[in-house]
Amino acid sequence: MRIVGGQYGGRRLVMPKDARVRPTADRVREAWMSILGDALTDARVLDLFAGSGALGLEALSRGAESATFVELNPPSLHALEQNIAALGVADAVTVHRADAVRFAERLPPGAFDVVLADPPYTADHAARLVAHFRRHPFGRILSVEHRSDLELDGDSTRRYGDTAITFCHAP
């Protein structure tokens, strides 16, 4: 896996040594970041279920001001820390070892500009995040990766094979 575009484009990322981790494909990440486009410029980004940090690091590469990563899995945290060090972006990031949904549920309205989430497909985390965002928008934009057969209460959804990304905008 690598950073697809921006300042760090082409740089390789370390992946967690955990069979449960399902990284976002490069082509999906490229499309995702292109859709967000200018919203990433100088943005405060939150990367929930961060894994290797590929989404938040991609956002930094494309002009985000800062990235906050939330991850609970130790192998993923280790890979994330290695990727932050390799890119030299420690001064622009914060890492929280925490449950991503609970972390989001405690955020005040408008805490972040752009929220990226890639929860496990095997649980209802995507639906819970969207439902909470609809009641308490903790960012300007929430974008969630999920199974393409799952319908979420978003403003728009893009499908890429068995993967989909749903976007929600704060009122």
N, C-alpha and C positions, 0 to 999 in steps of 0.2 A: 504494500500500500504506500501511496505517496501523496504529497500535497499537489493538487491539480493545477492551481493557478495562483497568480499574485506574486508577491515578493519572495516567497519560499517555494514557488512552483517547482516541481520535480524532485524536491527533497523527500527521501524515503522516511517512513515512520516505522517504529517498532510496534509490533502487534502483541497483545497479551497472550501468554501461554495458557490458554483456557479454551477448551472446546466449546463452551457455551457462548462465547463471544461471536457475534455476527456483524462484521464490519460493513459499513455502507460502501457499496461499489463505487469506484471512481466516477463512472458515467452518471450515476445518480447524484453523487456529491457535487459534480460539476454543474448539473442542471439545477440542483437545489440552490447553490450559491449564485448562479446566474439569475434565478428568479428573484432572490433577495436583492441582488444588485447594489444599487446606491444606498439601500437601507443599512448596509454593513459599514459604510464610511463613517469613521469616528464613533461607532456604536459600542455600547456596553453590551457584551454578548454573554449569555448564560448557556452552557452546554450541559444538559441533564443526561444522565446515563452515559457519561463521557467516554467510557472505554479507553481507547488509545489517545483520545483527544482530537481525532482527525477533524471533526466538524468545527470545534472552536479554534483549532490551529489554522484551519482553512480560512475561517472568518478573519483571524488576525492577519493572515497572509494577504487578504483582500482589503485591508484598511480599517478593520475594527480597532478601536482604542484599547479595549481590554477584553479579557475572557475569564469567566468564572466557570470552573469545572466541578461537577458533582458526580462522584463515583463511590461505590461501596466495595467493589470487588478488589481484593489485594493485588492479584496479577495485573488487573487493568490499571490500578493506581501506579504500580511499578512502571509499566510501559508508558503511561502518561507522563510521569516524572522524567523518564529518559527522553521522551520526545520534546518536552519543554526545554530541557537542558541542551539537546542537540540543536534546536533552533535558536537558542539564546534569547528566549522571550520571558524569562522568569519575572522580570520587572513589570510585565503587562498582564500577568495571570494570578489567579487565586484558585487553590484547589481545596475542596471540602470533601472529606470522607464522610458521606452521609447517604441516607435513603433519598433518592431524587424526588419522589412524589411528596414526601413529608417536607423536604427542603422548599419545594415550590409552594406548598400550602401555607408556609409561614412567611412568605414574601409580601411586602406591602405593594399596593398598586403602583405600576410604573417603575418597578425596581430596575428593570433592564429594558434596553431598546429592542434587542432581538433575542428570542429564546429558541434554541435548537434542542430537540429531544429525539433520541433513538432508543426507546425502551425495548425490552425483550418482547417478542411477538407472542410469547406463551402466557402472558398475563394481561390484565385489563388496564395497564398503566397509561396507555395512549388515551383511552376514553376518559379516565379519571383526570388527566392533565387538561384535556380540552374542556371538560365540564367545569373544573375549577377556574380555568382561565375565563370562561364565559361569565362566571359570577364575580371573579376578582382578577381582572387583567393585570398580571404582574410584569407585563412587558408591552411594547407597542405591537410586536408581531410574535406569535407563537407558531413554530413549524415543527410538525411531529411526523417521523417516519413510522409506518405501520404496514401490516399485511394489506395487499390490494383489495381483498374481499371484505375488509372492515370499513364500515361507513361511520365517519365521525361528523360531529356538528361543527364543521369548519366553513370558512368563506370560499375556499377553493381546494381542490384535490388534484394532484397530478399522479398518474400511474406509470410505472416502469416495470413491466412484467409482473412479478409477484410482490413488488414493493410499491408503496404509495407514500406521498408526502402531503399532509393536510396543513393548510395555512389558515390561521385565525388572526384577525386584526382587532385591536382594542377599539372600543367605540369612540 
